[in-house]
Amino acid sequence: MPFVAKTRTIFRCTDCGTAAPKWVGRCPGCESWNTLSEELNAGPAGPGGLERVLAAPPVPILELDGVGDSPHPTGVSELDRVLGGGLMPGSVTLVGGEPGIGKSTLLLEASGAWARGGGRVLYVSAEESVQQVRRRAERLGAVVPGLWLASDSVLESVILGITNTVPDLVIVDSIQAVFDPAIGSAPGSVVQVRECAHALVRLAKERCIAVVLVGHVTKDGALAGPRVLEHVVDTVLSFEGDRHNALRLLRASKHRFGSTSELGVFEMGDSGLRAVADPSGMFLADRCIGIPGSVVVPTTEGQRPLVVEVQALADKSTAPMPRRSAQGVDGGRLAMLLAMLDKRLRTGFSHCDVYVSVAGGVKVAEPGLDLGVALAVMSSLTGQVVPADLVAFGEVGLGGELRHVGHATRRLTEAARLGFRRAVVPSSCPKVSGIQVVGVDTFSDALSAAGFPSEVF
């Protein structure tokens, strides 16, 4: 009697991929509400249905060449910076970001630059027609020989298009819109995204093609689909920014071929994305001098120094629970700094609404921002203006002590290049020519060095 595959209905979580035999309101895996969707799950094809084939025998490590392939530049300088020089042949890169942030624009510009350099690119748009992509390419100046366009969402057709064109680079926009009709679930479901991603990853490895997948994000900013999607790819890039602001930031949260600490900075314009060579100057371009609550802080993202302006506003609150708002600053870190100031200096922040923002829309998560944030909120509370030619950075401990942070020389050199003359830093920081370095041990010493009157501390 022949073996017949059994098909049954299961419910799978769209966030974590956990399967359940019946629908429940709360996922048993990640405990998210209303995330289970129905899909058909086919059983195995039979005892002999799986063929175990060893693609390549094990090889002693000493017999392998340690050089390997080198990255191929995409032609977009800021993208190459984050990727460590470019895309590796056979690699799979996942690019995520909010709708309308510019993911398709970035990748179409990279496709045009790649093809202009002599490569062959297949741009597969599963959400737009080829005419729509062509119009965008005209606006971006990406209509060049070597760039092929396809509008298809069926996995088999996408693979056939790759086989026929034999490209060096494949862009799939987006992986959530690609589906395999043989799988009994809707496009965008967990099983569809997982299986289609696995198929494209295998194809990239077998044919040594660089593949870039565009991924949707959830309302919380996380990549939509199963977590396995981030595990099977080689690189995960996050394209961030506010659609009402021209600034765009590109970061890598996973990169098997290099560092994940680099930052790419772009400015969105009418003709597409423009690489920002001097982001510090851009962040400080509209800075107003002589306003309480403003402090300039040199930070670092990877090997790139960034000088940003931290703004704070503190005012008495009539609410039983004063409000805390942080934009571009970690909210937990802000709460810790306010608690330290209230305990050590008796500032009364427990009765104040406090708003802190990093101007320009950039997000800074490093502890070197602590001193600048603390000085900014104290400046707003007391009305004392921090001198315009002064910068400050350093980690602030719970005891009010200042701690050393990395890349101090690079931070100070960048501040000196921008014309700042004094820097309030932890005492362990080295001296740098062109700027007066004032080393302090405690936050009270930092207040004194910044010109605050003695009665404040």
C-alpha positions as CSV (number, residue, x, y, z in Angstrom):
1,M,0.0,0.0,0.0
2,P,1.6,3.3,-1.0
3,F,2.5,5.9,1.7
4,V,0.1,8.9,1.6
5,A,1.3,12.2,3.0
6,K,-1.1,13.5,5.6
7,T,-2.1,17.1,5.6
8,R,-3.4,18.8,8.7
9,T,-4.1,22.3,9.8
10,I,-1.9,23.9,12.4
11,F,-1.6,27.4,13.8
12,R,1.8,29.1,13.7
13,C,3.0,32.3,15.5
14,T,4.0,35.0,13.0
15,D,6.6,36.4,15.5
16,C,8.5,33.3,16.7
17,G,7.3,30.4,14.5
18,T,5.9,28.3,17.4
19,A,3.3,25.8,16.1
20,A,0.1,24.9,18.0
21,P,-2.5,22.3,17.2
22,K,-5.4,24.7,17.7
23,W,-5.8,28.5,17.8
24,V,-5.1,30.2,21.1
25,G,-5.1,33.9,21.9
26,R,-1.6,33.9,23.3
27,C,1.4,32.3,21.7
28,P,2.8,29.5,24.0
29,G,6.3,30.3,22.7
30,C,6.8,34.1,22.8
31,E,3.6,34.9,24.7
32,S,2.5,37.5,22.1
33,W,-1.2,38.1,21.7
34,N,-3.2,37.4,18.5
35,T,-0.1,36.3,16.5
36,L,-1.2,32.7,15.5
37,S,-2.3,32.2,11.9
38,E,-3.7,29.1,10.3
39,E,-1.7,27.1,7.7
40,L,-1.6,23.7,6.2
41,N,1.2,21.4,7.4
42,A,2.1,18.5,5.1
43,G,3.6,15.4,6.7
44,P,6.7,13.6,5.5
45,A,6.6,12.0,2.1
46,G,7.4,8.6,3.5
47,P,10.3,6.6,5.0
48,G,12.4,6.9,1.9
49,G,11.4,10.5,1.1
50,L,14.5,12.1,2.6
51,E,17.7,11.6,0.7
52,R,20.8,12.3,2.8
53,V,23.5,13.4,0.4
54,L,26.9,14.7,1.6
55,A,27.7,17.6,-0.6
56,A,31.4,17.7,0.2
57,P,33.6,15.5,2.4
58,P,35.3,16.9,5.5
59,V,38.6,18.6,4.8
60,P,41.5,19.1,7.2
61,I,41.7,22.8,8.2
62,L,45.4,22.9,7.3
63,E,44.6,22.1,3.7
64,L,42.3,25.1,3.3
65,D,43.4,28.4,1.8
66,G,42.9,31.1,4.5
67,V,42.7,34.0,2.0
68,G,39.2,33.4,0.5
69,D,37.3,35.8,-1.6
70,S,37.5,39.5,-1.2
71,P,34.4,41.8,-0.9
72,H,33.1,43.4,-4.1
73,P,32.4,47.1,-3.6
74,T,28.8,48.1,-4.2
75,G,29.7,51.6,-5.4
76,V,27.9,53.3,-2.5
77,S,30.6,54.5,-0.1
78,E,28.5,54.5,3.1
79,L,27.1,51.0,2.3
80,D,30.6,49.7,1.7
81,R,31.7,51.2,5.0
82,V,29.1,49.3,6.9
83,L,29.8,46.1,5.0
84,G,33.5,46.3,5.5
85,G,34.4,47.0,1.8
86,G,31.4,45.5,-0.1
87,L,29.4,42.3,-0.6
88,M,31.1,38.9,-0.5
89,P,30.3,36.5,-3.3
90,G,27.9,33.8,-2.1
91,S,26.8,35.9,0.8
92,V,23.1,36.7,1.8
93,T,22.3,40.1,3.3
94,L,19.0,41.1,4.9
95,V,18.1,44.8,4.9
96,G,15.3,45.8,7.2
97,G,13.6,49.2,7.9
98,E,10.3,50.9,8.2
99,P,8.0,51.4,5.2
100,G,9.0,54.5,3.1
101,I,12.4,54.9,4.8
102,G,14.4,54.3,1.6
103,K,15.4,50.7,1.5
104,S,14.4,50.2,-2.2
105,T,16.1,53.5,-3.1
106,L,19.4,52.5,-1.4
107,L,19.4,49.1,-3.1
108,L,18.5,50.4,-6.5
109,E,21.3,52.9,-6.3
110,A,23.7,50.2,-5.3
111,S,22.4,48.0,-8.2
112,G,23.0,50.8,-10.7
113,A,26.5,51.4,-9.3
114,W,27.3,47.7,-9.4
115,A,26.2,47.4,-13.0
116,R,28.0,50.6,-14.0
117,G,31.2,48.9,-12.7
118,G,30.8,46.0,-15.1
119,G,28.7,43.6,-13.0
120,R,25.4,42.1,-13.8
121,V,22.5,42.6,-11.4
122,L,19.0,41.1,-11.2
123,Y,16.5,43.3,-9.3
124,V,13.4,41.2,-8.4
125,S,10.5,43.4,-7.2
126,A,7.8,41.2,-5.7
127,E,5.7,44.2,-4.8
128,E,6.0,46.6,-7.8
129,S,5.9,46.4,-11.5
130,V,9.0,46.7,-13.6
131,Q,7.7,50.0,-15.0
132,Q,7.5,51.4,-11.5
133,V,11.1,50.3,-10.7
134,R,12.2,51.8,-14.1
135,R,10.7,55.2,-13.2
136,R,12.5,55.2,-9.9
137,A,15.8,54.1,-11.6
138,E,15.5,57.1,-14.0
139,R,15.1,59.5,-11.1
140,L,18.2,57.9,-9.4
141,G,20.3,57.8,-12.5
142,A,20.4,54.0,-12.3
143,V,19.3,53.2,-15.9
144,V,22.5,51.4,-17.0
145,P,23.4,48.3,-19.0
146,G,23.8,45.2,-16.9
147,L,20.8,45.9,-14.7
148,W,17.9,43.5,-15.2
149,L,14.4,44.0,-13.7
150,A,11.8,41.4,-12.9
151,S,8.4,41.6,-11.2
152,D,7.5,38.2,-9.8
153,S,6.6,36.8,-6.4
154,V,6.7,33.0,-7.2
155,L,9.8,31.4,-5.8
156,E,10.2,29.0,-8.8
157,S,10.0,32.0,-11.2
158,V,12.6,33.9,-9.2
159,I,15.0,31.0,-9.3
160,L,14.4,30.5,-13.0
161,G,15.1,34.2,-13.6
162,I,18.4,33.9,-11.7
163,T,19.3,30.8,-13.7
164,N,18.7,32.5,-17.1
165,T,20.4,35.9,-16.4
166,V,23.4,34.5,-14.4
167,P,23.9,37.7,-12.3
168,D,26.6,38.6,-9.9
169,L,24.1,40.3,-7.5
170,V,20.5,39.6,-6.9
171,I,18.1,41.9,-5.0
172,V,14.8,40.5,-3.8
173,D,12.3,43.1,-2.7
174,S,10.9,41.8,-0.5
175,I,11.3,38.3,1.0
176,Q,7.8,38.6,2.7
177,A,6.2,38.9,-0.7
178,V,7.8,35.8,-2.2
179,F,6.0,32.5,-1.9
180,D,6.1,28.9,-2.9
181,P,2.7,27.6,-4.2
182,A,3.7,24.1,-3.0
183,I,3.5,25.3,0.6
184,G,0.0,25.5,1.8
185,S,0.0,28.9,3.5
186,A,-0.4,32.5,2.5
187,P,2.5,34.7,1.4
188,G,4.3,36.4,4.3
189,S,3.5,33.5,6.7
190,V,6.2,32.1,8.9
191,V,6.6,28.9,6.9
192,Q,6.7,30.7,3.5
193,V,9.3,33.2,4.6
194,R,11.4,30.5,6.2
195,E,11.4,28.1,3.2
196,C,11.8,30.8,0.6
197,A,14.8,32.3,2.5
198,H,16.3,28.8,2.8
199,A,16.0,28.2,-0.9
200,L,17.6,31.6,-1.8
201,V,20.4,31.0,0.7
202,R,21.2,27.6,-0.9
203,L,21.2,29.1,-4.3
204,A,23.6,31.9,-3.3
205,K,26.0,29.4,-1.8
206,E,25.9,26.9,-4.7
207,R,26.4,29.6,-7.4
208,C,28.5,32.1,-5.5
209,I,26.0,34.9,-6.0
210,A,25.7,37.8,-3.7
211,V,22.0,38.0,-2.6
212,V,20.3,40.9,-0.8
213,L,16.9,40.4,0.7
214,V,14.6,43.2,1.8
215,G,12.7,42.5,5.0
216,H,9.6,44.1,6.5
217,V,9.6,45.2,10.1
218,T,6.9,45.0,12.8
219,K,5.4,48.0,14.6
220,D,8.0,47.4,17.3
221,G,10.8,47.8,14.8
222,A,11.9,44.1,14.7
223,L,12.2,42.2,11.5
224,A,9.0,40.5,10.6
225,G,8.9,36.7,10.1
226,P,10.6,33.9,12.0
227,R,13.8,34.4,13.9
228,V,15.4,31.8,11.7
229,L,15.5,34.4,8.9
230,E,18.1,36.4,10.8
231,H,20.1,33.2,11.6
232,V,20.4,31.8,8.0
233,V,21.6,35.1,6.4
234,D,25.2,36.3,6.7
235,T,24.5,40.0,7.3
236,V,21.6,41.9,8.9
237,L,21.4,45.6,8.1
238,S,19.1,48.1,9.7
239,F,18.1,51.2,7.8
240,E,16.9,53.8,10.3
241,G,15.5,57.3,10.3
242,D,12.4,59.5,10.4
243,R,10.6,59.8,7.1
244,H,10.0,63.5,8.1
245,N,13.7,64.0,8.5
246,A,16.3,63.8,5.7
247,L,18.8,61.9,7.8
248,R,19.2,58.1,7.3
249,L,21.4,55.8,9.3
250,L,22.6,52.3,8.3
251,R,23.8,49.8,10.9
252,A,24.8,46.2,10.9
253,S,23.4,44.0,13.8
254,K,25.1,40.9,12.3
255,H,28.0,40.6,9.9
256,R,29.9,37.3,9.5
257,F,32.6,39.0,7.4
258,G,33.5,42.0,9.5
259,S,32.6,44.4,12.3
260,T,29.1,45.3,13.4
261,S,30.1,48.7,14.9
262,E,30.3,50.8,11.7
263,L,27.7,53.4,10.8
264,G,26.6,54.7,7.4
265,V,25.1,58.2,7.2
266,F,22.9,59.3,4.3
267,E,20.8,62.3,3.5
268,M,17.6,61.7,1.5
269,G,16.9,64.2,-1.3
270,D,14.8,64.6,-4.4
271,S,17.4,62.6,-6.5
272,G,17.9,59.8,-4.0
273,L,20.3,59.2,-1.1
274,R,23.5,61.2,-0.7
275,A,26.4,59.9,1.4
276,V,27.3,62.3,4.2
277,A,31.1,62.6,4.4
278,D,31.0,64.9,7.4
279,P,28.0,63.9,9.7
280,S,29.3,65.9,12.7
281,G,29.1,69.1,10.7
282,M,25.6,68.1,9.6
283,F,24.4,67.4,13.2
284,L,25.7,70.8,14.4
285,A,24.7,72.9,11.4
286,D,21.5,74.4,13.0
287,R,22.9,74.6,16.6
288,C,21.8,77.7,18.6
289,I,24.4,79.2,20.9
290,G,23.7,80.5,24.4
291,I,20.6,78.4,25.2
292,P,20.5,76.5,28.6
293,G,20.2,72.8,28.3
294,S,22.5,72.3,25.3
295,V,25.8,70.4,25.5
296,V,27.9,69.1,22.6
297,V,29.2,65.5,23.1
298,P,31.8,63.7,20.9
299,T,30.7,60.0,20.4
300,T,31.9,57.2,18.3
301,E,30.2,54.6,16.0
302,G,32.8,52.0,15.1
303,Q,35.8,53.8,13.7
304,R,33.8,57.0,12.9
305,P,33.7,59.9,15.4
306,L,30.4,61.7,15.6
307,V,29.9,65.0,17.4
308,V,26.3,65.5,18.4
309,E,24.2,68.0,20.4
310,V,22.3,66.8,23.5
311,Q,19.4,69.0,24.4
312,A,17.5,68.8,27.7
313,L,14.4,70.5,29.2
314,A,13.6,70.3,32.9
315,D,10.5,72.0,34.4
316,K,8.5,71.6,37.6
317,S,5.7,69.1,37.3
318,T,2.2,69.2,38.8
319,A,1.5,65.6,38.0
320,P,1.9,62.9,40.7
321,M,4.3,61.1,38.5
322,P,6.7,63.4,36.6
323,R,7.2,62.6,32.9
324,R,10.5,61.3,31.5
325,S,11.0,61.5,27.7
326,A,14.1,60.4,25.9
327,Q,14.7,60.7,22.1
328,G,17.9,59.2,20.8
329,V,19.0,58.4,24.4
330,D,18.4,55.2,26.4
331,G,15.4,55.8,28.7
332,G,16.8,53.6,31.4
333,R,20.1,55.3,31.4
334,L,18.4,58.7,31.7
335,A,16.4,57.5,34.7
336,M,19.6,56.3,36.4
337,L,21.3,59.6,35.8
338,L,18.4,61.6,37.2
339,A,18.3,59.3,40.3
340,M,22.0,59.9,40.8
341,L,21.7,63.7,40.5
342,D,18.7,63.7,42.9
343,K,20.6,61.6,45.5
344,R,24.0,63.2,45.3
345,L,23.2,66.9,44.6
346,R,19.6,67.2,46.0
347,T,18.5,68.7,42.7
348,G,14.8,67.9,43.0
349,F,14.4,66.1,39.7
350,S,11.8,63.8,41.4
351,H,9.4,66.7,41.0
352,C,10.3,67.7,37.5
353,D,9.3,66.7,34.0
354,V,12.5,66.0,32.1
355,Y,12.9,65.8,28.3
356,V,16.1,64.8,26.6
357,S,16.8,64.6,22.9
358,V,19.8,64.1,20.6
359,A,19.4,66.7,17.8
360,G,19.3,65.5,14.3
361,G,17.4,62.3,15.0
362,V,20.5,60.1,15.6
363,K,20.3,57.4,18.3
364,V,23.3,57.1,20.7
365,A,23.4,54.1,23.0
366,E,27.0,54.3,24.4
367,P,27.8,55.3,28.0
368,G,30.1,58.1,26.9
369,L,27.0,60.2,26.5
370,D,26.3,60.2,30.2
371,L,28.3,63.3,31.2
372,G,26.7,65.4,28.4
373,V,23.2,64.3,29.3
374,A,23.8,65.1,33.0
375,L,25.3,68.5,32.3
376,A,22.4,69.3,29.9
377,V,19.7,68.6,32.4
378,M,21.5,70.5,35.1
379,S,21.9,73.4,32.7
380,S,18.2,73.4,31.9
381,L,17.3,73.2,35.6
382,T,19.6,76.0,36.8
383,G,19.5,78.2,33.7
384,Q,23.3,78.1,33.5
385,V,24.6,78.1,29.9
386,V,27.3,75.7,29.1
387,P,30.1,77.5,27.1
388,A,29.7,77.2,23.4
389,D,33.4,76.1,22.8
390,L,33.2,73.2,25.3
391,V,32.5,69.5,24.8
392,A,32.0,66.8,27.4
393,F,32.0,63.0,27.4
394,G,32.4,60.2,29.9
395,E,30.5,57.5,31.8
396,V,28.9,58.6,35.0
397,G,28.7,56.0,37.8
398,L,26.0,55.8,40.5
399,G,28.4,57.3,43.0
400,G,28.9,60.4,40.8
401,E,32.3,59.3,39.7
402,L,33.5,59.7,36.0
403,R,34.8,56.6,34.2
404,H,36.9,56.3,31.1
405,V,35.3,55.5,27.7
406,G,36.9,54.1,24.6
407,H,38.4,56.1,21.6
408,A,39.1,59.2,23.7
409,T,41.8,60.5,21.3
410,R,39.6,60.1,18.3
411,R,36.7,62.0,20.0
412,L,39.0,64.8,21.1
413,T,40.6,65.1,17.6
414,E,37.2,65.4,15.9
415,A,36.1,68.0,18.4
416,A,39.3,70.1,17.8
417,R,38.7,69.8,14.0
418,L,35.3,71.4,14.4
419,G,36.7,74.3,16.4
420,F,35.9,73.4,20.0
421,R,38.6,74.6,22.4
422,R,37.9,72.9,25.8
423,A,36.8,69.3,26.7
424,V,35.6,68.1,30.1
425,V,36.5,64.5,30.3
426,P,37.5,61.8,32.9
427,S,40.9,62.4,34.3
428,S,42.3,59.2,32.7
429,C,41.8,60.6,29.1
430,P,45.0,61.6,27.2
431,K,45.9,65.1,26.1
432,V,45.4,66.1,22.5
433,S,46.9,69.0,20.7
434,G,44.5,71.7,19.5
435,I,42.1,71.4,22.4
436,Q,42.4,72.0,26.2
437,V,41.6,68.8,28.0
438,V,40.2,69.3,31.5
439,G,40.3,66.0,33.4
440,V,37.9,65.5,36.3
441,D,37.2,62.7,38.7
442,T,33.5,63.4,39.8
443,F,30.5,65.0,38.3
444,S,30.7,67.8,40.8
445,D,34.2,68.6,39.4
446,A,32.7,68.5,35.9
447,L,30.1,71.1,36.9
448,S,32.8,73.4,38.3
449,A,34.9,72.9,35.1
450,A,31.8,73.8,33.0
451,G,31.4,77.1,34.8
452,F,28.5,76.2,37.1
453,P,28.4,78.2,40.4
454,S,29.5,76.4,43.5
455,E,26.0,76.6,45.2
456,V,24.7,74.1,42.5
457,F,27.0,71.3,43.8
